[in-house]
Amino acid sequence: MATSEIRGIDEPAAGVKTGPASANLQDEASWRWLTLSPTVIVFALLTILPLANMLYMSFFNVGWAQGSMVLTPVGLQNYRDIWGDNLFLAGIRNTLIFVVAATSAEMVLGFGLALFCSRITRGRTFYRAVFILPILIPGIVIGAIWKLMYNFDFGIINQLIGIVSIPAQDWLGQYETALLSVIIVDIWHWTPFCFLLLLASIEGLPQDVYEAAKIDGASFWQELFRITLPMMWPAILVTFVFRMIVAFKVFDEVFLLTSGGPGTATEVVSFTIYQRFFTEDRIGFGSALSVVTIFIVLMLLVLTLSARKRRKAGA
Amino acid sequence: MTGTVGVRTWWVHLLLIGAVVIVIGPVIWIVGAGFRTQISLLMGQFWFDPELFNFEEVLFSKTSEYLLNFRNSLIVGSLSTALCLTVATLGAYSMHRMRWPRWVVHSLLGWALIFHLIPPIALAGAWFAMFRNVGLDNTFTALILAHATLNLPMALWLMGVFVREVPVELEEAARIDGATTPALLRQVIVPLVMPGLAATAVLVFIFSWNEFPVALNLSLKQTATVPVAIAKYAQDFEIKYTEMAASATLSIIPALILLLVAQRYIVRGLTAGALK
């Protein structure tokens, strides 16, 4: 909506520009290149080149001799090995569970909080300031905080459930609770982000619709399902996709909390790549894992975009 | 009527304060743990006499390199932010206001989006191999370039939003007055997008400060940043819980300062990025 509006202003201006500015045309043409070239250079040298290099390495066995790389071609062997890599397969499974469970919970909680917060007039700035805090804390610090809180012997969580006589749990150490515990940390970390975006979107809704609804005697639930949710749909979708993307990259918390354990209970894709590529120094195989992961991410993007297009076409 | 509204607000506040406790509780608990002795923490005592021992140990002990890590994070954070914003401001202006063909803008922004989706650990691998081949491994240069690149998609996107908000008429007027492109950028565009620039800068700096997977794999002892140092505390054979808590507490100070002085910008940056 905003873009089309601005483009609307842009078009006639473009026609005006050619007139008086034509003296500067030469200057403008070179500056046009000068301003865009840093972006193009950074993308070419620091994103496309290293990724292409990684794709290349994924067809080799990579070793080191006197500080330089030694490449032995292995064809598609690295890619064939992936399907036998139980760590990676567990990583994919857990990442998907993690992404779906964490983002869904964050969206529901964040939306609820935003809805409540939009109903009050005083103190909104205070709540917003507090809820920004987790977004700004390093993921690794959040891992550290919760590692201490989950601790079997002295963690505050076992102390709290001890008050109501629930036996202490080894939250991160037992298979049944490990992934759930990591998901809870993520919910704590990112619900405020969803809250913030959804509150901003609620605040941007036109008020006259609500006044009309009030005059018509709409109930709270009617207002929610007939007005708020339909109008917020685009914002909800964007926030959801945003969160899914970031959740898919999860690494810091897992690194500190569980290192993928116990067993493969909390193994996630990023952590598998880290182990194979860096810890085990299997650069060729690690590259192949990265390539496959990037491919999966791209497929998810295509699916999301086409789903959105179909929805638009349907509506 | 007013009575019912009052009761309802009271109820909502209670709920929100519950959420506040859940959000702040863990942070207060870790700060508290930083002031405890290891024994007091392990015994699970609720009340304790605050001590500065852990902070002294983290900051000034001979075996601790925390001050060095802090300095490294400041260097990497500020220089990568400066680089990222320079590239992004010029790029965003060029893309949105210099009449590039559509496919140029679309392919650049499209690639930025795809790049943003890639897990940083996969990029860390790609950069690690590349920087090692050109002899830049374990240097600040490598880490600064990596962080600037990592945050470039977001910065391009945000600066695009802010640049488009500048009225074209102002640019026209400046052009008619004979302003060259650098003069136009310096005297019209940059002053007008300053609030947006500040919002983007705060976010890029914080994201660089917090970044872990790339910093972990592109740095050694001398260039390690704060998150890498904190991870080391947790990985030691015998976890020094209280020192880990103290270093974690110190690491969130910059974010707290920014939250106090630049909250408006942070909200603006976070919401503009997603909703426009």
Interface residues (C-beta under 8 A of the other chain):
Chain A: A2 T3 I6 I9 D10 A13 A14 V16 K17 P20 A21 A23 N24 D27 E28 W31 R32 L34 T35 L36 P38 T39 V40 V42 F43 L46 T47 L49 P50 L51 N53 M54 M57 V62 S68 M69 L113 F116 C117 R119 I120 T121 G123 Y127 R128 A129 V130 F131 I132 L133 P134 I135 L136 I137 P138 G139 I140 V141 G143 A144 I145 W146 K147 L148 M149 N151 D153 F154 I156 Q159 W188 P192 F193 L196 L197 A200 S201 G204 A235 V238 T239 F242 I245 F248 K249 F251 D252 F255 L256 V269 S270 F271 I273 Y274 F277 F278 I283 G286 S287 S290 T293 I294 V297 L298 L301
Chain B: R8 T9 V12 H13 L15 L16 A19 V20 I22 V23 I24 P26 V27 W29 I30 A33 L41 L42 M43 G44 T86 V87 A88 L90 G91 Y93 S94 M95 M98 R99 W100 V104 L108 W111 A112 L113 I114 F115 H116 L117 I118 P119 P120 I121 A122 L123 A124 G125 A126 W127 F128 A129 M130 R132 N133 L145 A146 A148 T149 L152 L156 R164 P167 V168 E169 E171 E172 R175 I176 G178 T180 T181 P182 L185 I206 W209 N210 F212 P213 N217 V226 P227 I230 A231 Y233 A234 Y241 M244 A245 A248 S251 I252 A255 L256 L258 L259 Q263 I266 V267 L270 T271 A274 L275 K276
